[in-house]
């Protein structure tokens, strides 16, 4: 079981980082200067947001725009790499904290002790 989890961690790491590199190489630059993004960055827009919803509305709008930006262009590659590293590290930790493999005789002895306790 331990070796299987180590193998899964390695496969997840290789596939995820490979995908991140592929996304980075094929994505276009983040130079989107559309009319909407220019309007949302203006002082007038921020003033109106604050007027209608308060300062928390401005903060929430900035947080939403930041989070949406994580899933586009070259930043998607970095997001994919970070998520891959976290998942692979989780599998690695799970494998590391498993008890060592027991021989069949030792395992039967442990099962008998557990049945005796119950």
N, C-alpha and C positions, 0 to 999 in steps of 0.2 A: 504494500500500500504506500509505503514511504517513497519508494522509487517511482511509483506511478505519479504521485503528486509532484515530485521533482521534475519528472518528464513533462507534465502538464504545465508547470511554471516556465520551463524552458521554451516549450512550443508557443505558449501565449506571448512570451517576451519576444521571440523571433518574429512571429506573425504580426504582432502589434507594431513593433518598431519598423518592420519592413513596410507595413501599410502606411505608417507615419511618413517614412521617407518617400514613398510613392505619392502620397497626397501632397507633400511639400514640393516635389519636383513637377507635378502636373498642375498645381494650382496657379492661378493668376495673382498678380500683385493686388494689394488691398487699396488701390487708388480709385475708390468709388466716390465721385464728386457729384452725386445726383442732387437735384433740387430739394428733395425731402431731407437728406442728411445735412445740407446747408441750412435749411430752415430750423431743424431740430437743434442745431448748434448755436443758433442766434440768441442774443440776449432777450429779444422780444418773446421768443417761445418759452424760455426759462421763466421770464417774468409772468407770463400768462399761466404757466403751470403752477407757479407759487401762489398766484392770485386765487386760482380756483381750488387748489388742493393743499396748499401750504408747502413748507420746506420738505416734508416727507414725500410729497408727490414728486418733487425734483429729484430727490435721492433715489426713489423707486424707479423713475424713468432712466436715470443714469445707470442703475444696476441692471435693468432690463436690457438696455442697449449694450452694456459690457458683456452680459451673458449671451446675447444673440451674436455678438462679434466673435465669440469663442468657436462658433460652429461654421465659420466661413473662411475661405482663403487659406493662407499659410498658417494662421492661428489654429485652424482645425488640426493641422499636423502636430503642433505642440500639445494640443488638448488630447489627441489620440495617444501620443507618446506618454504623457503623464498618467492617463487612465490605464494604459498597458502596464506601466511600471508598478502602479499600485496593486492591480489585480495579480500580477506575477509575484510580487512580494508577499501578498496574502497567501497564495498557494505554497510559496517557499516556507513561510512561517508555520503554516498548517502541517507541512511535511516534517519540519524540524521539531515540532512539539509532539509528534506521535511517538509512542514507546517503541523501542527496538523490536525487530521481528523475533518472535519466540519460536522455539522448536515445538514440535507437536506434543512431546511428553510434558514440557513445561506448561504448555497451554492447557492440557488436560488436568494437570495438577492445580492450576489456578481456578479452573472451572469447578473442580471438586471442592476447593476451599470456599468459593463463592456460594455453592449450593449448601455447604455446611452452615455458613453464616445465616443464610436465609431461613 
